[in-house]
Amino acid sequence: MQTIGSYEAKTRLPELLRQVAQGEQFTITRRGVPVARIVGVEDSVEDRRAIIERMKAARAQRPSIPVRELLDARDRGRKP
């Protein structure tokens, strides 16, 4: 991982983003102190599928509430 000062990162951002897209990573420093990292986004179809499956599993563990009951609860909080 390369280290780069904040001013230089600001002036070279398009170039840094191209390098990040190719797998590079950067630590941005301010006065020599690390303050941020620029890393690529790792987003894959498998990650999204796993998240959806976890959401489905969590939803299956909750009790089902009839729609009418939800609407009644909503309406009780409204002013006439």
N, C-alpha and C positions, 0 to 999 in steps of 0.2 A: 504494500500500500504506500503510495507516494504522499508526501506532505507538501502543502502549498499554502501560502499566506492568503488572507482574505482579500486583500486588494488585487493580487495576481489572479485569484480565482474569479473575482468579479470581471476583470478585464479579459480573461480567457475562457469564460463560461461555455460558449458554443464548442470550442475545441475540447474542453474537458468532458462535455456531454457526449461528444463523438467517441472519445476514449472509453468512457464509462459504458457506452453501448457495446463496446468491444470487450468488456470484461475488466477494465481497469477500475481501481478504487482510489479515492483520495481522502486524506484527512485535511480539513481546513483549520488553520491556526490564526489566532489573533494575538499578536505580540509573543509568538512562540508557544502559546497555550492552545491545545486542541479544543475546538468548539463545535465542530460538525464533521460529518462524513458524507461523501457523495459515493453512492453505490448503485449498481443497477437494480432494477426491479425484477424480481424473479416471480413471474406469474405464469402459471401453466394451467392447462385444462384439468390436470389431475388435482392440483391444489383447490381449484374451484369446486370440483366434484366432491372432494373430501369435506369441504366446508358445507356444501349443500346436504350431504349425508349426515353430518353432525347436527345441522339445524333440524332435519327431519326426525332424527332420533330424539332430540330434546322436545320437539313438539309432540311426539307420540307419548311421551311420559306425562304430559299435562292432561288434566281432565277436559273433556269436550264441554263447551258451554253453548247452549242453544242460541241462535241468532236473536230470537225474540227477547231473551234475557239480557243480552248485550245491549240491544236497542233500548230496552226499558231502563237499564242502568245509565245509559247515556242521557236519556230524556229527563231522568230525575234531577240531574245536575243543571238543567237549563231553566232559564226564567221564562214564565209564560208570556 
